[in-house]
Amino acid sequence: MRSLRMLVIAGLTLSACSSTDWVHPTKPPSEYTNDYNKCQNLVLRDPKLQQGNNLMILNATERCLQKEGWRLVER
């Protein structure tokens, strides 16, 4: 769990420096965090992803966000 927190912190730090944003056609940007947390919780319940591979967890979370309608776009 500690490594997952470190991955999230690192991801948020890197995303602050990136030139891309997650956008949704009908939801405000403030809803991203709610959907991200929901997706991450769903992913962490998957027994196949409980092996501790953070890259697989991150990829599965991003796929879930895309299913929710979020798209990663360049600024």
Backbone as CSV, one residue per row, in Angstrom:
resi,resn,N_x,N_y,N_z,CA_x,CA_y,CA_z,C_x,C_y,C_z
1,MET,0.830,-1.188,0.000,0.000,0.000,0.000,0.876,1.254,0.000
2,ARG,2.011,1.170,0.693,2.914,2.321,0.748,3.452,2.650,-0.644
3,SER,3.790,1.606,-1.399,4.321,1.853,-2.747,3.254,2.456,-3.654
4,LEU,2.007,2.104,-3.436,0.923,2.683,-4.220,0.797,4.175,-3.927
5,ARG,0.919,4.538,-2.665,0.876,5.957,-2.311,2.015,6.716,-2.970
6,MET,3.190,6.106,-2.967,4.345,6.745,-3.585,4.113,6.924,-5.090
7,LEU,3.496,5.927,-5.727,3.205,6.015,-7.153,2.217,7.138,-7.431
8,VAL,1.196,7.255,-6.609,0.202,8.313,-6.798,0.850,9.679,-6.618
9,ILE,1.674,9.824,-5.594,2.367,11.094,-5.362,3.279,11.421,-6.533
10,ALA,4.026,10.428,-6.993,4.911,10.650,-8.138,4.108,11.010,-9.383
11,GLY,2.997,10.324,-9.587,2.154,10.619,-10.742,1.581,12.021,-10.695
12,LEU,1.134,12.432,-9.530,0.596,13.784,-9.394,1.684,14.832,-9.589
13,THR,2.877,14.546,-9.094,3.997,15.474,-9.274,4.346,15.598,-10.741
14,LEU,4.431,14.471,-11.429,4.761,14.499,-12.854,3.642,15.128,-13.673
15,SER,2.412,14.877,-13.282,1.306,15.448,-14.053,1.263,16.962,-13.913
16,ALA,1.776,17.479,-12.812,1.823,18.931,-12.640,2.777,19.574,-13.637
17,CYS,3.768,18.811,-14.095,4.756,19.329,-15.039,4.420,18.984,-16.484
18,SER,3.424,18.167,-16.696,3.122,17.710,-18.046,2.279,18.726,-18.797
19,SER,2.125,18.471,-20.076,1.323,19.363,-20.905,0.040,18.665,-21.374
20,THR,-0.466,17.765,-20.558,-1.705,17.065,-20.889,-2.686,17.182,-19.721
21,ASP,-3.960,17.058,-20.044,-5.018,17.099,-19.034,-6.050,16.027,-19.338
22,TRP,-6.677,15.518,-18.280,-7.819,14.633,-18.446,-9.051,15.516,-18.597
23,VAL,-9.811,15.302,-19.658,-11.027,16.080,-19.896,-12.199,15.137,-20.148
24,HIS,-13.370,15.615,-19.816,-14.602,14.853,-20.021,-15.577,15.762,-20.756
25,PRO,-16.321,15.228,-21.721,-17.220,16.085,-22.501,-18.385,16.679,-21.711
26,THR,-18.799,16.026,-20.624,-19.972,16.524,-19.904,-19.732,16.807,-18.426
27,LYS,-18.555,16.487,-17.912,-18.272,16.688,-16.489,-17.234,17.786,-16.308
28,PRO,-17.339,18.545,-15.214,-16.324,19.563,-14.938,-15.023,18.899,-14.473
29,PRO,-13.899,19.595,-14.612,-12.610,19.024,-14.179,-12.585,18.602,-12.710
30,SER,-13.394,19.227,-11.893,-13.419,18.881,-10.464,-13.929,17.462,-10.219
31,GLU,-14.643,16.874,-11.167,-15.161,15.511,-11.031,-14.106,14.451,-11.321
32,TYR,-12.980,14.867,-11.894,-11.926,13.907,-12.241,-11.451,13.144,-11.011
33,THR,-11.208,13.832,-9.921,-10.698,13.182,-8.714,-11.673,12.135,-8.195
34,ASN,-12.955,12.450,-8.217,-13.959,11.474,-7.771,-13.939,10.228,-8.649
35,ASP,-13.916,10.424,-9.969,-13.895,9.284,-10.884,-12.582,8.512,-10.774
36,TYR,-11.472,9.219,-10.604,-10.172,8.539,-10.452,-10.194,7.655,-9.202
37,ASN,-10.671,8.200,-8.089,-10.717,7.414,-6.850,-11.635,6.212,-6.988
38,LYS,-12.771,6.404,-7.657,-13.701,5.296,-7.868,-13.050,4.202,-8.708
39,CYS,-12.382,4.605,-9.786,-11.713,3.629,-10.648,-10.584,2.917,-9.911
40,GLN,-9.803,3.669,-9.164,-8.696,3.053,-8.448,-9.199,2.041,-7.420
41,ASN,-10.276,2.359,-6.730,-10.848,1.414,-5.771,-11.337,0.146,-6.460
42,LEU,-11.956,0.290,-7.625,-12.393,-0.886,-8.379,-11.210,-1.743,-8.808
43,VAL,-10.158,-1.085,-9.277,-8.969,-1.806,-9.740,-8.309,-2.540,-8.586
44,LEU,-8.226,-1.910,-7.441,-7.542,-2.526,-6.297,-8.303,-3.731,-5.744
45,ARG,-9.568,-3.869,-6.103,-10.341,-5.045,-5.685,-10.089,-6.252,-6.579
46,ASP,-9.487,-6.027,-7.735,-9.221,-7.112,-8.681,-8.082,-7.985,-8.143
47,PRO,-8.348,-9.279,-7.891,-7.302,-10.152,-7.336,-6.065,-10.260,-8.229
48,LYS,-6.236,-10.147,-9.531,-5.087,-10.248,-10.437,-4.145,-9.063,-10.283
49,LEU,-4.666,-7.934,-9.828,-3.847,-6.735,-9.709,-3.353,-6.498,-8.287
50,GLN,-3.600,-7.428,-7.385,-3.161,-7.266,-6.010,-1.755,-7.813,-5.797
51,GLN,-1.048,-8.049,-6.874,0.316,-8.572,-6.778,1.332,-7.476,-6.504
52,GLY,0.914,-6.221,-6.557,1.820,-5.132,-6.244,2.482,-4.488,-7.440
53,ASN,2.079,-4.845,-8.662,2.660,-4.236,-9.852,1.966,-2.897,-10.097
54,ASN,2.636,-1.825,-9.708,2.022,-0.491,-9.773,1.722,-0.034,-11.190
55,LEU,2.542,-0.423,-12.144,2.289,-0.027,-13.533,0.987,-0.643,-14.040
56,MET,0.747,-1.903,-13.695,-0.501,-2.548,-14.112,-1.697,-1.875,-13.449
57,ILE,-1.551,-1.477,-12.192,-2.633,-0.797,-11.476,-2.922,0.551,-12.126
58,LEU,-1.866,1.288,-12.446,-2.039,2.592,-13.083,-2.696,2.459,-14.455
59,ASN,-2.243,1.489,-15.244,-2.830,1.275,-16.576,-4.303,0.880,-16.478
60,ALA,-4.637,0.016,-15.534,-6.028,-0.403,-15.365,-6.887,0.771,-14.898
61,THR,-6.331,1.622,-14.037,-7.068,2.801,-13.575,-7.329,3.747,-14.740
62,GLU,-6.342,3.951,-15.584,-6.518,4.828,-16.743,-7.524,4.257,-17.734
63,ARG,-7.528,2.941,-17.927,-8.532,2.316,-18.803,-9.938,2.538,-18.239
64,CYS,-10.065,2.426,-16.925,-11.365,2.659,-16.281,-11.807,4.107,-16.497
65,LEU,-10.887,5.055,-16.342,-11.219,6.460,-16.575,-11.703,6.682,-18.000
66,GLN,-11.051,6.020,-18.948,-11.459,6.154,-20.343,-12.857,5.575,-20.554
67,LYS,-13.165,4.485,-19.875,-14.516,3.920,-19.967,-15.554,4.866,-19.372
68,GLU,-15.134,5.665,-18.393,-16.023,6.652,-17.781,-16.204,7.885,-18.666
69,GLY,-15.445,7.966,-19.767,-15.585,9.084,-20.691,-14.455,10.094,-20.653
70,TRP,-13.477,9.907,-19.771,-12.356,10.828,-19.680,-11.348,10.555,-20.788
71,ARG,-10.761,11.608,-21.317,-9.746,11.500,-22.376,-8.549,12.347,-21.990
72,LEU,-7.364,11.844,-22.263,-6.133,12.574,-22.014,-5.799,13.374,-23.261
73,VAL,-5.771,14.693,-23.120,-5.523,15.567,-24.277,-4.383,16.525,-23.969
74,GLU,-3.690,16.952,-25.034,-2.620,17.933,-24.886,-3.212,19.313,-24.714
75,ARG,-2.542,20.121,-23.926,-2.989,21.510,-23.735,-2.640,22.344,-24.911
